């Protein structure tokens, strides 16, 4: 695996310094049952269940609607699973509720992809859509789509599966978008394309001149983007008969379109070890007392820092052995989790034994920049009894 370059690490967060992370003031974050339940679901690969549980308690009358940490856990979930559209939507709610800025968007799967040089998809992930249609599509949802695409890399994977209806304003906005796509070199992948066409067909009844022509124009624009000339010609003929006008001609689209299944598996997730750093600091740094000091240790602590990214799943023994080699000789082991997406239950026992073993030998283990679902999971499985866990603050 290609290691992360120092420049990439410095650009994405604080200086990659063992002493910097060791000096952090670790503040205890009280875990609540809802976040822990979401963390368990997330560890099991149930991303949808984790999201649903958090959304229920963060709703207008939810038990944790006023708890910022629970909101931040939801944002961490979206960042860990690359759900930009959901992140953007909830960020608006967060700003309105707390009158403060929302966290910055950060695509963790994309970050891991850039580290390894190949496409990365979490182990439970598929060809994940950057935007999923609402059942009743309105202009606000289409606006969210436009905002997402301004920041999302191509190909743009859009999921139309939930769509059941849309209003006229949404249709007008979509007509403009699809018209542009048909004339541009953009790469599109649709999930639920057949159901999308069925909805549009239901909105364009043959022979009904009282129906807005806009619906027909949208349907034909969509068929053009999907590169379905035969269906376009039949629809255009029906449009011509219904409104007694000349039928529009077929124009080959410039965009690149593919229909894909929502359950098509992507490349499996994996753990990745990035850059490692060894530093020596006075044994009392940054505080006057430490576990090592109390044992009458050496005058200096050897700090080891390594970045652990991707997912820890299955048997993590090989990953832990590689990590040991990187940090050989260190008596303070600091593991950066800035790009760590998930730890699953099958890996939890081995990881816990590894941490508790170092603790028993008098070494300090510290996980830093962990997102809140990973932090909560570490609390659930008992890692926080033997190691410090520092939650990311951005």
C-alpha positions, 0 to 999 in steps of 0.5 A, a space after each residue: 500500500 502506498 503510504 500517505 505523504 507528509 504533505 497530504 497529512 499536513 494539508 488535511 489536519 494538524 501537524 503530523 507530530 507525535 508530541 502534538 497529539 501526546 500534548 492534547 488535553 483529553 476531555 471525557 465525552 459522555 456517551 449516551 445510549 443513542 450514540 452507542 446504539 448507532 455505533 453498534 449498528 455502524 460497526 455491524 455494517 448497518 449504516 441505514 439503521 445507524 442513521 435512522 436511530 440518530 434521526 429519530 432522536 434528533 427530530 423536532 420532538 426527539 429526545 436529543 434534538 438539542 444535544 450538539 454531540 449527537 448531531 456531530 455523531 450524525 455528521 461523522 456518520 455521513 462523512 464516514 459513508 460519503 453521504 454528501 447530500 444528507 450531510 448538506 441537508 442536515 447541516 441546514 437544520 443544524 445551523 438553524 437550531 444552534 445558530 452556529 456553523 455546521 462542521 465542514 464536509 469531509 469525504 473519508 472514503 475519498 480520502 482513503 482512495 487518494 491515499 491508496 491510489 485506487 478506488 475505495 468503498 467501505 466493506 458494506 458500501 456499494 456504488 454509493 449515490 451522492 444524492 438520493 431522491 425524496 419520494 415527493 420531490 420538490 424544488 428544495 430537494 432539486 436545489 440540494 442536488 445542484 449544491 451536491 454536484 458542485 462539490 462531488 467528483 464525477 461520475 455522479 451516481 444518483 439514486 431515483 429509486 424512492 421517487 414517487 411524485 414531484 411538483 411543477 417547480 421541481 420539474 421545471 428545475 430538473 428540465 434545466 438540469 437535464 437539458 444541460 447534461 444532454 449538451 455537456 460532457 458529464 458522466 452520470 450513473 443512475 440507480 432506479 432509472 426504470 422507476 424514474 421513467 415510470 413516474 414521468 410516464 404517469 405524469 404525461 397521460 396521452 391525449 390530456 391537453 390540460 396537462 402542462 407541456 413541461 412534464 412532456 419536455 422533462 420526460 423527453 429530456 430525461 430519455 435523451 440523457 439516458 440515450 434511449 432514442 426509440 423510446 424518445 421517438 415514441 414519446 415525441 410522437 405521443 406528445 405531437 398527437 396530444 398537443 397537435 404540434 410538430 414533434 421534437 427531433 432526436 439529438 444524440 446526447 453528449 453526456 456519458 450515461 450508465 444505468 446501474 444496480 444499487 446493490 452492485 458491490 464495490 471494492 471491499 474496504 481494507 485497513 491502510 497504514 500511513 506515515 509513521 513518526 518516532 519522537 523523544 520527549 521528556 518523561 514529564 511532557 506535557 504534564 508533570 505526571 504520567 503512567 510511565 513516570 509513576 513507574 519510575 521510568 526513563 527520563 525520556 518517553 519514546 513517542 510513536 505515531 502512525 496513521 491507521 485508515 480505512 476499515 479494521 475488520 475480520 482478523 486484524 492481526 496482520 495490521 497490528 503486527 505491521 503497526 508494531 513494526 512501525 512503532 518498534 521501541 516506542 513506549 507511547 503508541 499514538 494512533 491517528 484515526 483521522 481516516 479510520 472509517 470503521 472497526 467491526 465486531 469481528 476485529 474488536 476482540 483482537 484489537 482490545 487484547 492488543 491494547 490491554 496487552 500494551 497497557 499491562 506492559 506499562 505502555 500508553 496507547 492513545 487513539 486520536 482524531 477518531 470520529 464519534 461512532 468509532 469513539 463510542 464503539 471503543 467505549 462499548 467494547 472496553 478499549 477506553 479502559 486501557 487507552 485514551 481516545 481523543 475525538 476529532 474536533 472538526 
